[in-house]
Amino acid sequence: MPTCRNCDAVVTKSYVRVFAPNGMDQPRVCPNCEDKTRDKGDVRTKRN
């Protein structure tokens, strides 16, 4: 199973296909990440 590059959480292959950039096998962030989030095709620190 693929894992998140940020928090090492297990993600599904479908999640990788939809949210990871083309050619990447692991997403840069996932919904389990506590400190980062996706934002318009990029990754940023979460706001409080």
C-alpha positions in Angstrom: 0.0 0.0 0.0 1.2 3.5 -0.7 2.0 5.9 2.1 2.0 9.7 2.6 5.4 11.3 2.2 4.6 13.7 5.0 3.2 11.6 7.8 3.7 8.0 6.6 -0.1 7.2 6.8 -1.3 4.5 4.5 -3.4 5.8 1.7 -5.3 3.9 -1.1 -4.1 3.6 -4.7 -7.2 5.6 -5.7 -6.2 8.5 -3.4 -2.8 8.5 -5.0 -4.2 8.4 -8.5 -6.5 11.4 -7.8 -4.4 13.6 -5.5 -0.7 12.9 -6.3 1.0 14.6 -9.2 1.4 12.5 -12.4 4.3 10.1 -12.1 4.4 10.0 -8.2 3.7 6.8 -6.3 3.1 8.6 -3.0 1.1 11.7 -2.2 2.9 14.7 -0.6 0.1 15.1 2.0 -3.1 13.3 3.0 -6.2 13.9 5.1 -4.4 12.4 8.1 -1.6 15.1 8.0 -1.9 17.4 11.1 0.5 20.1 9.9 0.1 20.3 6.1 -2.8 20.5 3.6 -3.3 20.6 -0.2 -4.0 24.1 -1.6 -4.7 24.6 -5.3 -2.2 22.0 -6.6 0.4 22.9 -4.0 1.1 22.0 -0.3 1.0 24.5 2.5 1.1 24.6 6.3 -2.3 24.4 7.9 -3.7 27.5 9.4 -5.1 27.5 12.9 
